[in-house]
């Protein structure tokens, strides 16, 4: 590479940077593969994830009780073993605003209906936040029960929270 | 010589002669990018075909076209097949100059189709940027004396820029208190749920225990990582590059240990691009094999 080609290389990089700026600016910093890498940029915010717990054998009262990450009941299901990406699953649960019959049934289909012939699986939301000045609290909120007959919503949660979002 | 010409000198090294080691290393790097391109194209395509049913978060070009058409009719798999074909032909230099650019566009479509479900992962960005550098290089610097220098130099440029950009995104997004250790506590607890969900159990490791039990340790971990991101752009200077690279690799090891987030392709690419491997190859190889010369 010559001196002139090196200068030309920098000009090409400059144009590419300009195109990158034009693409990421109106798209919240993301236009793959361009990115301003904003991951973890907003620190300290509460978060919501999701997991599935095998609650076969537990009674109804135990199942619907809100708990924490230190005393939740049931064995966590490894969703990857069912071909489901855990991040996509968490987003599906935490970002769905209207839990229509189809959205609820999609959860059973996601893991395969045959799994619910004998098992009861509980989809929970995990909500983490700073508690006071020196600790983090993680609430485990029972959300939807998957059974062989279909799905059940948590009777302790206002039905309105399953439609149009809600606070959880 | 002005400032950007000086940076160009560091990235493209115009006064250095091309050696067999450089050409061999260049093809090894290109092979690495090719393998990951094909791997991602198929992984994303298969997942899109099997799992995606509706668009939760439109990214990139999905803001302007209905990307859900790629969820049916095997379009994502057909796209993966076309990406594979074009990238292999481009690697062998048997096609046209714009083949890598076509791969770039199709890979973008594949990414936005796969990741339309709400999460924006970044672990594949460096491979994407490398494909882009190959695309630009093969169109504007196609000569075998130019292309290796441009592709490697521009890839280093964007890697360094990306890390420094991440530093400023945090500074702007949160402020100077970003490195407050309690933020790390929140992320560790968040990722613990992901780990439960992924493999069914979770045990904090030694470093996580240490960070969770001692706030200053947690803050120090974040501060070191954050400052390492800041100096990412120093990769542009060839003498500093190996040291910056080692710090960045160390940062990624730290992220894996504290937050269970792995950036395998990132780290492998850093190892490849951050050190002058051509010098080592030149010790053992005195002439460039013909088949490599044909494919540069």
Interface residues (C-beta under 8 A of the other chain):
Chain A: X1 X2 X3 X5 X6 X7 X8 X9 X10 X12 X13 X14 X16 X27 X29 X30 X31 X32 X33 X34 X35 X36 X37 X38 X39 X40 X41 X42 X43 X44 X45 X46 X47 X49 X50 X51 X52 X69 X75 X76 X77 X78 X79 X80 X81 X83 X84 X85 X86 X87 X88 X89 X90 X91 X92 X95 X106 X110 X126 X128 X129 X130 X133 X134 X135 X136 X138
Chain B: X4 X5 X7 X8 X9 X11 X12 X13 X14 X15 X47 X50 X51 X53 X56 X57 X59 X60 X63 X108 X111 X112 X115 X117 X118 X119 X120 X121 X122 X124 X125 X126 X127 X128 X129 X131 X132 X136 X140 X141 X145 X146 X149 X150 X153 X154 X157 X162 X163 X165 X166 X168 X169 X170 X172 X173 X174 X178 X180 X182 X183 X185 X186 X187 X189 X190 X192 X193 X194 X196 X197 X198 X199 X200 X201 X215
